[in-house]
Amino acid sequence: MRSFKGQGNVAMTLVFTAIALIIGVLVFSEVFNALPTLSGTANTTATQIETTTFSAFNLAAVGLIVLAAAAILSYLFLFRRGA
């Protein structure tokens, strides 16, 4: 008989990572909105940092989807083999 503890671990990883991602986006957004008004090069740099960071958060969300898909596929392969 096979143990299915791995699927539970993947599910918990997805939940904790999703919560951390939501908290990270919220904290970054609040910190960025609290910055004073910038001008010139400082404004350009701050805007680039904001854009890059939010792009990274979007990629992290895609990573969660990929992890969930991998977990589903591994479960289906185990199910197909008659585990």
C-alpha positions, -999 to +999 in steps of 0.1 A: +000+000+000+013+034-010+015+065+012-002+096-001+015+121+023+032+138-007-001+151-021-009+166+013+025+183+015+020+198-020-015+211-011-001+227+021+028+242+001+003+257-024-018+272+004+011+287+023+028+300-008-005+316-020-010+333+014+026+345+014+022+359-021-010+378-012+007+392+019+038+402-001+018+420-027-002+439+000+029+449+019+048+460-011+018+480-024+014+498+009+051+505+012+053+518-023+022+540-018+037+555+013+068+568-005+070+605-009+065+621-043+097+616-063+110+635-094+135+630-121+158+599-120+145+588-086+109+587-100+121+566-130+140+542-108+111+538-084+087+531-113+110+505-127+113+488-093+075+488-089+070+473-124+097+447-120+084+436-086+048+433-097+060+413-127+078+390-103+046+386-082+027+377-114+053+350-123+051+336-088+013+332-093+020+313-125+045+291-106+017+282-082-005+271-111+024+250-125+029+234-091-008+226-088-008+211-123+023+190-115+006+177-084-026+168-103-006+150-130+015+130-104-017+120-087-033+109-120-001+088-129-003+071-095-040+065-099-034+050-134-007+026-122-031+013-096-014+026-065 
